[in-house]
């Protein structure tokens, strides 16, 4: 076991698209909702708390904008085609794997995301006096997140 926490800057994403690096990933949150309950004959004057449904935050992936690359938008359009009467099923859903890597490029922590699909695509902002790379992002809804920490 290491004496130092893991650095967060070396990671990879298998998202079913082009092999391209991402600059930032956020929203790898898991939560259990709290159910509060008190029955009328309880001698305690407070509610009990117990675990309820699990929920997961939307995940945001950010990357540089490249010429002739519309993969985020094209994936988002697949969800729109489904809503307009496209074929039933989950063709637009993808399982995604996010891996935090060590110095030998081996996965240390792996987040497996189930049935992700884009809810929002955000193009870069534009600023005439900026000296920055154009960044685009996609926000993903999903149906589960499993964390494997080896």
C-alpha positions as CSV (number, residue, x, y, z in Angstrom):
1,X,0.0,0.0,0.0
2,X,1.3,3.4,-0.9
3,X,2.0,6.2,1.6
4,X,0.7,8.8,-0.7
5,X,-2.7,9.6,-2.2
6,X,-3.2,8.9,-6.0
7,X,-2.7,11.7,-8.4
8,X,-5.7,12.5,-10.5
9,X,-4.2,13.7,-13.8
10,X,-3.5,10.4,-15.5
11,X,-6.7,8.7,-16.7
12,X,-8.4,7.2,-19.8
13,X,-11.9,6.8,-21.0
14,X,-13.4,4.0,-23.1
15,X,-16.6,5.6,-24.3
16,X,-17.2,3.9,-27.6
17,X,-16.0,6.8,-29.7
18,X,-12.7,8.0,-31.1
19,X,-9.6,7.3,-29.0
20,X,-9.0,10.9,-27.8
21,X,-7.9,12.3,-24.5
22,X,-10.3,14.1,-22.2
23,X,-9.2,17.0,-20.1
24,X,-11.7,16.7,-17.3
25,X,-14.3,14.3,-15.9
26,X,-16.7,15.2,-13.1
27,X,-19.8,13.7,-11.5
28,X,-18.5,10.3,-10.4
29,X,-20.9,10.5,-7.4
30,X,-22.9,7.7,-5.8
31,X,-25.6,8.4,-3.2
32,X,-28.2,6.6,-1.2
33,X,-31.3,8.5,-0.5
34,X,-32.5,8.6,3.1
35,X,-36.0,7.4,4.1
36,X,-37.2,9.0,7.3
37,X,-40.0,7.3,9.2
38,X,-41.7,7.5,12.6
39,X,-44.7,5.5,13.6
40,X,-47.3,7.1,16.0
41,X,-46.7,4.8,18.9
42,X,-42.9,5.3,19.0
43,X,-41.6,6.4,22.4
44,X,-38.9,8.4,20.6
45,X,-39.8,11.9,19.4
46,X,-37.7,11.7,16.4
47,X,-37.7,9.9,13.1
48,X,-35.6,6.8,12.3
49,X,-33.5,6.9,9.1
50,X,-32.9,4.0,6.8
51,X,-31.3,3.6,3.4
52,X,-33.5,4.1,0.4
53,X,-33.0,4.2,-3.4
54,X,-29.6,4.6,-4.9
55,X,-28.9,7.5,-7.3
56,X,-26.0,8.6,-9.4
57,X,-25.1,12.1,-10.5
58,X,-24.8,13.0,-14.2
59,X,-21.2,12.6,-15.5
60,X,-19.6,15.4,-17.5
61,X,-16.8,14.7,-19.9
62,X,-14.7,17.6,-21.3
63,X,-12.2,17.5,-24.2
64,X,-10.6,19.8,-26.7
65,X,-12.6,20.7,-29.8
66,X,-11.2,19.3,-33.1
67,X,-12.0,20.2,-36.7
68,X,-14.5,17.9,-38.4
69,X,-15.2,16.0,-35.1
70,X,-18.9,16.0,-34.2
71,X,-19.0,12.8,-32.1
72,X,-20.6,14.4,-29.1
73,X,-23.3,16.0,-31.2
74,X,-23.9,12.9,-33.3
75,X,-24.3,10.8,-30.2
76,X,-26.8,13.3,-28.8
77,X,-28.7,13.3,-32.1
78,X,-29.2,9.5,-31.8
79,X,-31.3,10.1,-28.6
80,X,-33.4,12.6,-30.5
81,X,-34.0,10.1,-33.4
82,X,-35.1,7.6,-30.8
83,X,-37.6,10.1,-29.4
84,X,-39.0,10.8,-32.9
85,X,-40.0,7.2,-33.4
86,X,-36.7,5.5,-34.1
87,X,-36.2,1.9,-33.5
88,X,-36.9,0.8,-29.9
89,X,-34.2,-0.4,-27.7
90,X,-31.1,1.2,-26.3
91,X,-28.9,1.7,-29.4
92,X,-27.9,5.2,-28.2
93,X,-26.9,3.9,-24.8
94,X,-23.3,3.0,-24.1
95,X,-21.4,1.4,-21.3
96,X,-18.4,3.6,-20.4
97,X,-15.2,2.7,-18.5
98,X,-13.2,5.4,-16.8
99,X,-9.8,4.4,-15.4
100,X,-7.3,6.2,-13.2
101,X,-3.9,5.0,-14.2
102,X,-0.6,4.5,-12.5
103,X,2.9,5.5,-13.9
104,X,3.0,2.3,-15.9
105,X,-0.4,3.1,-17.5
106,X,-2.1,0.3,-15.5
107,X,-5.6,0.9,-14.1
108,X,-5.7,1.5,-10.3
109,X,-9.3,2.7,-9.9
110,X,-12.0,1.9,-12.5
111,X,-15.5,3.4,-12.7
112,X,-17.9,1.3,-14.8
113,X,-20.9,3.3,-16.0
114,X,-24.0,1.5,-17.2
115,X,-26.2,2.6,-20.1
116,X,-25.0,6.1,-20.4
117,X,-26.6,8.6,-22.9
118,X,-26.0,12.3,-23.6
119,X,-28.5,14.7,-22.0
120,X,-26.5,17.9,-23.0
121,X,-23.8,18.9,-25.4
122,X,-22.0,22.1,-24.8
123,X,-19.8,23.7,-27.4
124,X,-16.9,25.9,-26.4
125,X,-17.3,29.5,-25.4
126,X,-15.7,32.1,-27.6
127,X,-13.7,35.0,-26.4
128,X,-11.6,37.3,-28.7
129,X,-8.9,38.1,-26.2
130,X,-8.4,34.6,-24.8
131,X,-5.4,32.4,-25.2
132,X,-6.9,29.0,-24.5
133,X,-7.8,25.8,-26.1
134,X,-11.5,25.4,-27.2
135,X,-13.2,22.9,-24.9
136,X,-16.4,21.1,-25.5
137,X,-18.4,18.9,-23.0
138,X,-21.1,16.3,-22.9
139,X,-23.3,15.5,-19.9
140,X,-24.3,11.9,-19.5
141,X,-27.2,10.4,-17.6
142,X,-26.8,6.7,-16.7
143,X,-28.3,3.8,-14.8
144,X,-25.5,2.8,-12.5
145,X,-21.9,3.3,-11.4
146,X,-19.6,0.5,-10.1
147,X,-16.2,1.5,-8.6
148,X,-13.4,-1.0,-8.6
149,X,-10.4,-0.1,-6.5
150,X,-7.6,-2.6,-6.9
